[in-house]
Amino acid sequence: MNSRSRLIFLLVLPAFWSPLRASERLTLEQAIARALEASEELRISEEDVSISRLQAQEAGNRRLPQLDFSGQYLYTSEVMKMIQPPMDITIPSVGSYTIPGRETTFGDNHSVDFKLQVTQPVFTGFRLSKAYQAARRGVDQKQAEADRVRWQVRCKAEETYISAQKGVALRAEANLRVERMQRHLDEAQNRLKQGVAPQEVVARAQYALSQARLKQQEADHAYRLAEIALRELVDMPQSGEELGLDSLELATFPTESSGLDFARAHRAEFKSLEAQNLVASQRVGAEKSAYYPTLSVFGALDYGRPGVDKFANEWMLYQVAGVNLSWMLWDWKIRRGKVEQIRAAQRQLEQSRSALESRVRLDLSNAQLSLDNARKRLSVAQEGLQLSEDVLKWVQDRYARGVATEKEYLDAQNDYSTSQGDCIIALADYRLAQVALKSALGAEP
């Protein structure tokens, strides 16, 4: 059995070791899916995307005709009146007569008006179209934010899952160590009864077993902590049943594309900054539209009493149409100030992008260096496992022939167990280094 086969056997052993088979199976893909589903932060960011889409829809609808209906009832205590006094008129050969006086009321104390009006903006200095484009870019920005949160949750889920796998493997190795030491203690006690071994041999075996049990407790505690963290992340209830996890195995990840250009194309932070910059550009155009006049047309259908004929004071149906033009000529540089504020925000975005690129370059360098170091440590750990197994075989053979001391035998056992643990830790660190590089690149785990 070569070193790689022995390492794989050691790592898949936890799936068969525990006498209490786990009833809850959880694969890495399931852990990632459950973590995404349980993430409150991700749900909040997705709601932000929904809100921004509705805002974009609202901004687009502002360019369309608007239909308004209004109704009004008005009571006035006084109305305009014209009083005509009586007038005497004398006509020769006809005679004289009197024109009686009268009182004419304009309007009524009670007036009712119903209006249905259509308004269509014709020219707004491109304000509405620029606002719509800014809202659409805002959707892209919120979507990039949601993608960033989703990507972080995925990376966190993989890291937590690998940590739990590491805990399972180390606990299984500790259990095997206890089992080996227990068998050795039983053998030592039998040899003591037969009179072929001194009491010192049994004492050394008992001490080795106590040390193995101490390591077992430490490994079990570490696993419990990792399991609690994993259950919390994937929203699984804490229970006495153990999780069944995939075995900790080697995984490959193409690193030839590990560069700043790849990160620019895949990391959500760059996409968010780009969207923010486009939003700012459209906002500049929208604010500049205030320098131009705005033109709109409208038409209304009115039905009320009194209508346009105040003398008749009756219900009347009539139409109104017109054009509205407005132009702000002077506002004490308020519009210019708003444009300059947005341009200052654009300069801040450029500085933020430069700072992000610097941080990403550092993250990539550190992640690549950590991955290379983890790969070397894994190779050394595998070689150490092979050597410790060979030494253990030699010492076991010499011990069986009575030419190796008890201390040599226990030291060889301890070195072999330590090498197994080192391989598990090295492999877990290598997988975590891969996740860190993926995180720096913005690649999907």
Backbone torsions as a table, in degrees:
resi	resn	phi	psi	omega
1	MET	NA	120.6	-178.7
2	ASN	-79.1	177.6	-173.8
3	SER	-65.9	-40.9	-178.8
4	ARG	-66.8	-42.9	178.8
5	SER	-63.1	-39.0	-179.5
6	ARG	-66.1	-37.7	-180.0
7	LEU	-67.6	-42.7	179.1
8	ILE	-63.3	-41.1	178.0
9	PHE	-60.7	-41.1	-179.4
10	LEU	-64.5	-36.0	-174.8
11	LEU	-81.8	-29.8	178.1
12	VAL	-86.1	-8.9	-178.8
13	LEU	-59.1	-36.9	-178.5
14	PRO	-57.3	-27.0	-179.5
15	ALA	-67.1	-21.5	-178.0
16	PHE	-114.1	-4.1	-171.0
17	TRP	-79.9	-49.8	-170.3
18	SER	-64.1	128.7	178.2
19	PRO	-67.0	-23.2	176.2
20	LEU	-98.4	95.8	-177.9
21	ARG	-62.4	135.4	-177.5
22	ALA	-67.9	133.8	179.7
23	SER	-91.9	-13.7	-179.1
24	GLU	-111.0	104.9	178.4
25	ARG	-89.7	140.5	-179.4
26	LEU	-144.9	110.6	176.1
27	THR	-85.4	168.8	178.9
28	LEU	-63.0	-42.4	179.6
29	GLU	-63.1	-39.8	178.0
30	GLN	-66.1	-39.5	179.2
31	ALA	-61.8	-43.0	179.3
32	ILE	-64.9	-44.1	-179.1
33	ALA	-63.7	-42.3	-179.6
34	ARG	-68.8	-37.5	178.3
35	ALA	-64.1	-40.7	177.5
36	LEU	-64.6	-39.1	-179.6
37	GLU	-69.7	-32.7	-175.4
38	ALA	-89.5	-10.1	-173.7
39	SER	-71.4	115.7	176.0
40	GLU	-67.9	-39.5	-179.7
41	GLU	-62.1	-38.9	179.1
42	LEU	-66.5	-41.3	178.8
43	ARG	-63.2	-38.7	177.9
44	ILE	-62.8	-45.0	-179.3
45	SER	-66.3	-35.2	177.1
46	GLU	-68.2	-35.4	174.6
47	GLU	-65.1	-36.2	175.2
48	ASP	-60.7	-39.3	177.4
49	VAL	-63.1	-43.9	179.1
50	SER	-61.9	-42.4	179.4
51	ILE	-63.4	-43.7	-179.0
52	SER	-65.5	-34.4	176.4
53	ARG	-64.9	-41.9	177.6
54	LEU	-64.8	-37.8	177.8
55	GLN	-65.5	-38.5	177.3
56	ALA	-65.4	-40.1	177.3
57	GLN	-63.1	-41.4	178.1
58	GLU	-63.2	-43.7	180.0
59	ALA	-63.9	-35.8	177.5
60	GLY	-69.4	-37.1	-179.0
61	ASN	-70.4	-19.6	178.1
62	ARG	-66.4	-18.1	179.0
63	ARG	-81.7	-10.7	-176.3
64	LEU	-92.2	162.8	178.0
65	PRO	-61.1	144.6	178.4
66	GLN	-111.7	133.8	-180.0
67	LEU	-111.5	119.5	-178.0
68	ASP	-118.9	141.1	173.7
69	PHE	-122.6	134.2	178.7
70	SER	-139.4	148.3	176.1
71	GLY	-133.6	143.5	-175.8
72	GLN	-144.0	135.1	170.2
73	TYR	-119.2	132.3	-175.0
74	LEU	-134.1	129.7	175.1
75	TYR	-115.6	131.0	175.9
76	THR	-123.6	137.8	-177.3
77	SER	-73.7	-25.8	179.7
78	GLU	-131.8	145.1	176.1
79	VAL	-128.3	165.2	179.8
80	MET	-75.3	130.5	-179.6
81	LYS	-128.6	148.9	173.4
82	MET	-122.3	118.4	-176.9
83	ILE	-103.2	122.5	177.2
84	GLN	-107.1	113.3	-178.2
85	PRO	-71.3	164.1	176.6
86	PRO	-62.1	148.6	-176.7
87	MET	-134.7	127.9	176.6
88	ASP	-91.3	130.6	-178.5
89	ILE	-126.3	128.7	177.1
90	THR	-114.7	125.8	179.1
91	ILE	-119.3	122.0	179.8
92	PRO	-55.8	147.5	-179.3
93	SER	62.4	-4.1	178.4
94	VAL	-112.1	-46.8	-178.8
95	GLY	125.4	-171.2	-179.9
96	SER	-120.4	147.7	176.5
97	TYR	-151.5	168.2	-175.3
98	THR	-115.7	128.2	173.4
99	ILE	-85.1	118.1	-176.3
100	PRO	-66.4	151.1	175.9
101	GLY	-75.2	159.6	178.3
102	ARG	-150.7	162.1	-179.4
103	GLU	-119.5	123.4	-179.9
104	THR	-108.4	126.3	179.8
105	THR	-103.9	129.7	177.1
106	PHE	-95.0	115.8	-178.4
107	GLY	83.6	-161.6	-175.9
108	ASP	-148.5	155.5	174.3
109	ASN	-64.9	-24.8	179.7
110	HIS	-116.8	114.9	179.5
111	SER	-123.7	140.9	-179.9
112	VAL	-129.7	137.8	-178.9
113	ASP	-144.5	129.6	174.0
114	PHE	-118.3	133.1	-175.1
115	LYS	-134.3	134.5	172.8
116	LEU	-119.4	114.5	-171.7
117	GLN	-126.4	138.7	175.2
118	VAL	-113.1	129.3	179.6
119	THR	-125.5	131.1	179.5
120	GLN	-127.9	116.1	173.8
121	PRO	-68.2	132.5	-179.5
122	VAL	-100.1	-47.1	179.8
123	PHE	-145.0	125.9	179.3
124	THR	-126.7	23.0	-177.4
125	GLY	68.2	28.1	-179.6
126	PHE	67.7	15.6	-178.6
127	ARG	-64.7	-45.7	-177.2
128	LEU	-67.9	-41.9	-179.8
129	SER	-67.9	-39.2	178.5
130	LYS	-68.1	-38.5	177.8
131	ALA	-64.8	-37.4	178.1
132	TYR	-66.1	-43.9	178.5
133	GLN	-63.5	-38.6	177.5
134	ALA	-64.0	-40.1	179.3
135	ALA	-65.7	-38.1	177.7
136	ARG	-65.5	-40.4	176.3
137	ARG	-66.8	-30.7	175.6
138	GLY	-63.4	-33.9	175.0
139	VAL	-62.7	-43.4	178.4
140	ASP	-61.3	-39.3	179.5
141	GLN	-65.1	-46.3	179.5
142	LYS	-65.0	-35.2	178.0
143	GLN	-66.5	-39.3	176.8
144	ALA	-64.1	-36.8	176.9
145	GLU	-64.6	-42.7	178.0
146	ALA	-64.1	-37.9	177.5
147	ASP	-64.7	-37.4	178.9
148	ARG	-64.9	-44.1	179.0
149	VAL	-64.2	-42.8	179.6
150	ARG	-61.6	-41.9	179.9
151	TRP	-65.7	-39.5	177.4
152	GLN	-66.2	-39.3	178.3
153	VAL	-64.7	-40.6	178.5
154	ARG	-61.6	-46.6	179.9
155	CYS	-63.2	-41.8	179.6
156	LYS	-64.4	-38.9	179.4
157	ALA	-64.6	-41.7	179.7
158	GLU	-67.3	-41.4	178.4
159	GLU	-60.8	-46.3	-178.6
160	THR	-65.7	-38.5	179.9
161	TYR	-65.6	-43.5	179.0
162	ILE	-64.1	-38.6	177.3
163	SER	-62.4	-39.2	177.3
164	ALA	-67.7	-39.5	175.8
165	GLN	-60.1	-42.3	177.7
166	LYS	-60.2	-44.5	179.0
167	GLY	-62.3	-40.3	178.5
168	VAL	-62.6	-46.9	-177.4
169	ALA	-65.4	-41.3	179.8
170	LEU	-67.9	-36.6	178.1
171	ARG	-67.4	-39.9	177.8
172	ALA	-63.3	-40.2	177.7
173	GLU	-64.7	-39.1	178.3
174	ALA	-65.7	-38.1	177.0
175	ASN	-63.7	-40.7	177.9
176	LEU	-64.3	-39.3	179.0
177	ARG	-62.2	-43.8	178.1
178	VAL	-61.3	-41.9	-179.7
179	GLU	-63.1	-42.3	179.3
180	ARG	-64.9	-43.7	-179.3
181	MET	-66.9	-33.7	177.3
182	GLN	-66.2	-41.4	177.7
183	ARG	-64.1	-39.2	179.3
184	HIS	-66.3	-38.8	177.7
185	LEU	-63.5	-41.8	178.0
186	ASP	-61.4	-41.2	178.9
187	GLU	-65.4	-41.3	-179.6
188	ALA	-63.7	-40.9	179.1
189	GLN	-65.6	-37.9	176.5
190	ASN	-64.8	-40.7	179.0
191	ARG	-67.1	-34.9	177.3
192	LEU	-65.1	-41.6	178.3
193	LYS	-63.2	-33.7	-179.5
194	GLN	-79.9	-9.4	178.8
195	GLY	79.1	17.9	-179.8
196	VAL	-104.4	3.1	179.3
197	ALA	-144.5	143.4	179.7
198	PRO	-79.4	170.3	179.1
199	GLN	-62.4	-27.1	-178.9
200	GLU	-59.7	-35.7	-179.9
201	VAL	-63.9	-43.8	179.0
202	VAL	-64.7	-41.1	-179.9
203	ALA	-62.4	-42.1	178.6
204	ARG	-64.1	-40.0	179.0
205	ALA	-65.7	-39.3	178.2
206	GLN	-64.7	-41.1	178.6
207	TYR	-64.6	-43.8	178.9
208	ALA	-62.2	-38.3	178.6
209	LEU	-66.6	-39.9	179.0
210	SER	-64.5	-39.2	177.2
211	GLN	-65.1	-39.5	179.0
212	ALA	-65.3	-39.4	178.3
213	ARG	-66.9	-34.0	175.8
214	LEU	-63.6	-44.8	176.4
215	LYS	-62.8	-35.1	179.0
216	GLN	-64.0	-42.8	178.6
217	GLN	-64.8	-41.3	178.5
218	GLU	-62.8	-44.2	-179.9
219	ALA	-65.6	-39.2	179.7
220	ASP	-66.5	-40.1	178.1
221	HIS	-64.0	-43.5	179.3
222	ALA	-62.7	-39.6	179.1
223	TYR	-65.9	-42.5	-179.7
224	ARG	-59.4	-41.9	178.7
225	LEU	-63.2	-43.5	179.5
226	ALA	-64.9	-38.3	180.0
227	GLU	-67.0	-41.2	178.2
228	ILE	-60.5	-44.6	179.5
229	ALA	-62.7	-40.9	-179.9
230	LEU	-66.9	-44.5	178.9
231	ARG	-62.3	-39.2	179.5
232	GLU	-65.6	-40.0	-177.6
233	LEU	-67.1	-40.7	-176.5
234	VAL	-94.7	6.7	176.9
235	ASP	59.5	50.3	173.1
236	MET	-109.9	138.0	-177.4
237	PRO	-63.4	143.2	175.4
238	GLN	-72.9	125.2	-177.6
239	SER	-144.2	172.9	179.2
240	GLY	-78.0	-13.5	179.4
241	GLU	-79.9	140.3	-177.2
242	GLU	-83.7	150.1	175.6
243	LEU	-80.8	137.9	172.1
244	GLY	-93.7	117.7	-175.4
245	LEU	-112.6	159.2	171.9
246	ASP	-63.5	154.6	177.9
247	SER	-72.1	150.2	179.0
248	LEU	-77.1	113.9	-174.5
249	GLU	-128.9	163.9	175.0
250	LEU	-68.3	144.9	177.9
251	ALA	-139.4	144.8	-179.9
252	THR	-103.0	149.3	178.4
253	PHE	-144.8	122.4	-177.2
254	PRO	-67.7	119.3	-177.6
255	THR	-105.8	1.7	-178.8
256	GLU	-67.8	-21.0	179.4
257	SER	-95.4	10.8	-175.0
258	SER	-76.8	87.1	179.0
259	GLY	-148.4	175.3	-177.1
260	LEU	-65.9	-36.0	179.7
261	ASP	-62.3	-41.1	177.6
262	PHE	-63.1	-42.3	179.6
263	ALA	-65.4	-38.6	178.0
264	ARG	-60.2	-36.7	-176.7
265	ALA	-80.1	-21.8	-171.0
266	HIS	-118.8	-25.3	-178.2
267	ARG	-76.1	132.1	-175.1
268	ALA	-65.8	-25.5	-179.6
269	GLU	-62.3	-39.3	178.6
270	PHE	-67.0	-40.5	178.4
271	LYS	-64.1	-37.9	178.9
272	SER	-65.3	-44.3	179.1
273	LEU	-63.7	-39.9	178.3
274	GLU	-63.4	-42.6	178.4
275	ALA	-64.8	-40.4	178.5
276	GLN	-62.3	-38.7	179.5
277	ASN	-65.8	-39.7	177.6
278	LEU	-67.3	-37.9	175.9
279	VAL	-59.8	-45.5	-179.5
280	ALA	-62.8	-39.7	179.3
281	SER	-62.1	-43.6	178.8
282	GLN	-67.5	-34.8	178.2
283	ARG	-66.3	-35.3	176.1
284	VAL	-59.9	-45.8	178.2
285	GLY	-62.5	-38.7	179.4
286	ALA	-65.7	-40.1	179.4
287	GLU	-70.6	-35.3	177.9
288	LYS	-66.9	-22.7	179.6
289	SER	-62.2	-20.5	179.8
290	ALA	-66.9	-15.4	177.1
291	TYR	-75.4	-15.6	-176.0
292	TYR	-102.4	158.9	175.2
293	PRO	-73.8	159.8	175.9
294	THR	-116.1	138.7	-176.7
295	LEU	-130.0	133.6	177.4
296	SER	-144.5	154.0	176.8
297	VAL	-117.1	153.4	-179.5
298	PHE	-148.0	155.2	174.3
299	GLY	-143.8	141.0	-175.4
300	ALA	-137.6	147.2	174.5
301	LEU	-115.0	117.1	-176.3
302	ASP	-111.6	143.8	174.1
303	TYR	-142.2	116.7	-176.2
304	GLY	-166.5	177.7	177.9
305	ARG	-140.9	125.8	-5.0
306	PRO	-77.1	155.0	177.9
307	GLY	-86.2	-141.4	-179.9
308	VAL	-75.7	-19.2	177.5
309	ASP	-94.1	95.9	-178.2
310	LYS	-69.9	-26.3	-179.1
311	PHE	-70.3	-39.9	-178.3
312	ALA	-69.4	-34.6	177.5
313	ASN	52.3	49.3	-178.9
314	GLU	-128.1	167.7	173.8
315	TRP	-64.5	137.9	-175.8
316	MET	-144.7	139.7	174.6
317	LEU	-108.4	123.8	-177.5
318	TYR	-148.4	164.5	-177.2
319	GLN	-117.5	148.5	177.9
320	VAL	-133.2	134.1	177.0
321	ALA	-139.3	150.5	-178.7
322	GLY	-171.2	178.4	179.0
323	VAL	-127.2	136.3	-179.9
324	ASN	-117.2	125.8	179.3
325	LEU	-125.8	129.7	176.1
326	SER	-137.6	147.7	-176.5
327	TRP	-152.0	115.5	175.9
328	MET	-79.8	115.6	-176.4
329	LEU	-91.4	-31.0	-178.2
330	TRP	-152.4	128.8	-178.6
331	ASP	-136.9	24.0	178.0
332	TRP	57.7	42.7	173.5
333	LYS	62.7	25.4	177.0
334	ILE	-65.3	-44.4	-179.7
335	ARG	-63.5	-42.2	179.3
336	ARG	-63.4	-38.8	178.6
337	GLY	-62.7	-40.0	178.8
338	LYS	-64.3	-40.7	179.2
339	VAL	-63.9	-42.0	-179.8
340	GLU	-66.5	-34.3	176.5
341	GLN	-62.6	-42.9	-179.8
342	ILE	-67.5	-39.8	179.2
343	ARG	-65.8	-35.3	174.9
344	ALA	-64.3	-38.7	176.5
345	ALA	-64.3	-35.3	176.3
346	GLN	-64.2	-40.0	177.6
347	ARG	-65.0	-36.2	175.8
348	GLN	-63.8	-37.5	178.1
349	LEU	-63.9	-39.4	177.6
350	GLU	-63.8	-40.8	177.4
351	GLN	-66.5	-37.9	178.0
352	SER	-64.6	-38.0	178.4
353	ARG	-65.1	-42.4	178.3
354	SER	-62.7	-42.3	178.2
355	ALA	-65.4	-37.9	178.5
356	LEU	-64.7	-42.3	178.8
357	GLU	-62.3	-39.8	177.7
358	SER	-63.4	-42.7	179.7
359	ARG	-67.0	-38.4	180.0
360	VAL	-67.4	-40.5	177.4
361	ARG	-59.5	-41.4	178.8
362	LEU	-66.9	-42.6	178.6
363	ASP	-61.1	-42.2	-179.7
364	LEU	-65.3	-42.6	179.6
365	SER	-63.1	-45.7	-179.9
366	ASN	-65.3	-42.1	-178.4
367	ALA	-66.3	-41.7	179.6
368	GLN	-67.0	-40.5	178.5
369	LEU	-64.6	-42.2	178.8
370	SER	-64.7	-38.2	179.3
371	LEU	-66.4	-43.0	178.2
372	ASP	-62.8	-42.5	179.6
373	ASN	-65.2	-41.1	179.1
374	ALA	-65.6	-36.7	178.0
375	ARG	-64.7	-41.6	178.7
376	LYS	-66.5	-42.2	178.6
377	ARG	-62.3	-37.6	178.2
378	LEU	-65.1	-41.5	178.6
379	SER	-63.9	-42.2	178.6
380	VAL	-66.2	-40.4	179.4
381	ALA	-63.5	-38.2	177.8
382	GLN	-65.2	-41.7	177.1
383	GLU	-64.2	-40.7	178.3
384	GLY	-64.0	-36.9	177.5
385	LEU	-64.5	-41.3	178.2
386	GLN	-63.0	-44.4	-179.0
387	LEU	-66.6	-42.6	-178.7
388	SER	-65.7	-33.2	176.9
389	GLU	-69.0	-41.1	178.2
390	ASP	-63.1	-42.9	179.3
391	VAL	-63.1	-41.5	179.8
392	LEU	-61.7	-40.7	178.1
393	LYS	-62.3	-44.4	-179.7
394	TRP	-62.5	-46.6	-177.6
395	VAL	-66.3	-39.1	178.0
396	GLN	-60.9	-40.5	178.7
397	ASP	-65.4	-43.4	179.2
398	ARG	-68.1	-36.5	-180.0
399	TYR	-66.8	-39.2	178.1
400	ALA	-64.3	-30.4	179.2
401	ARG	-88.8	-1.4	176.4
402	GLY	79.9	17.9	-178.8
403	VAL	-108.8	3.1	175.8
404	ALA	-117.4	142.7	-177.9
405	THR	-78.1	164.0	177.5
406	GLU	-62.1	-38.6	-179.8
407	LYS	-63.8	-41.4	178.4
408	GLU	-62.2	-41.2	-179.5
409	TYR	-65.5	-44.9	-179.3
410	LEU	-68.5	-37.0	177.0
411	ASP	-62.8	-41.4	178.9
412	ALA	-64.8	-40.4	176.8
413	GLN	-62.3	-44.7	-179.1
414	ASN	-65.0	-41.4	178.7
415	ASP	-63.4	-38.9	179.8
416	TYR	-66.2	-43.7	178.2
417	SER	-64.6	-40.9	178.0
418	THR	-62.8	-39.8	179.1
419	SER	-65.5	-37.6	176.1
420	GLN	-61.6	-46.7	177.7
421	GLY	-62.1	-38.7	178.3
422	ASP	-62.7	-38.5	178.4
423	CYS	-65.2	-42.3	179.0
424	ILE	-62.3	-46.9	-178.7
425	ILE	-64.5	-42.0	-179.1
426	ALA	-63.8	-41.4	179.4
427	LEU	-67.7	-42.1	177.9
428	ALA	-62.7	-41.9	177.8
429	ASP	-63.6	-35.9	178.1
430	TYR	-65.7	-43.5	178.1
431	ARG	-65.4	-39.8	178.4
432	LEU	-66.2	-35.2	176.6
433	ALA	-65.9	-35.0	175.4
434	GLN	-63.6	-43.3	178.5
435	VAL	-62.5	-39.9	179.2
436	ALA	-63.2	-38.8	178.2
437	LEU	-68.4	-41.0	175.9
438	LYS	-59.9	-41.0	179.7
439	SER	-62.5	-42.1	-179.5
440	ALA	-68.1	-32.9	-179.5
441	LEU	-82.7	-23.6	-173.6
442	GLY	82.9	16.1	178.9
443	ALA	-81.9	153.6	179.2
444	GLU	-70.3	134.9	176.0
445	PRO	-61.3	NA	NA
